[in-house]
Amino acid sequence: MRKAESLYVVVVGCGRIGSIVATKLSIFGNNVVVIDSDEAALESLPEEFTGFKIIGDVTEISVLRDAKLDKADVLLALTGDDNTNFMVASVAKRFFGVKRVIARVNEPANEDIFKEFDIEIVSPTQLAAMRVLSELGVQET
């Protein structure tokens, strides 16, 4: 992975996806803050992660302020809950003025609402389905 410049990235959610993404971003020299309400999840980040960890509820504006979200280049909302991801992504974009906001969308039926609010999405469900179909040689037209 090559990076053009160091970014300030706030990652919300330190589960499997959030942990991997935060660690890789950190390894490649980005400034990373990870927020999760589960202290054990944050403590399980590998030693290669050199960023900051915040234990807290991301639905609380004070927690987002503590993460200096107003200074972030990117917010990644990667929790397993679409409602949380939508709320945090919307607040980051509209209240804190974060330029690039990407949210994990677990339920494909929720994708349109994120898009309506101009939030970039990543859907593990859609990605997995597309990969399986690709492995079977089935191509979308």
Salt bridges, closest charged atoms under 4 A:
ASP70 OD2 - LYS71 NZ 3.78
GLU120 OE2 - ARG100 NE 2.68
GLU135 OE2 - ARG131 NH2 2.93
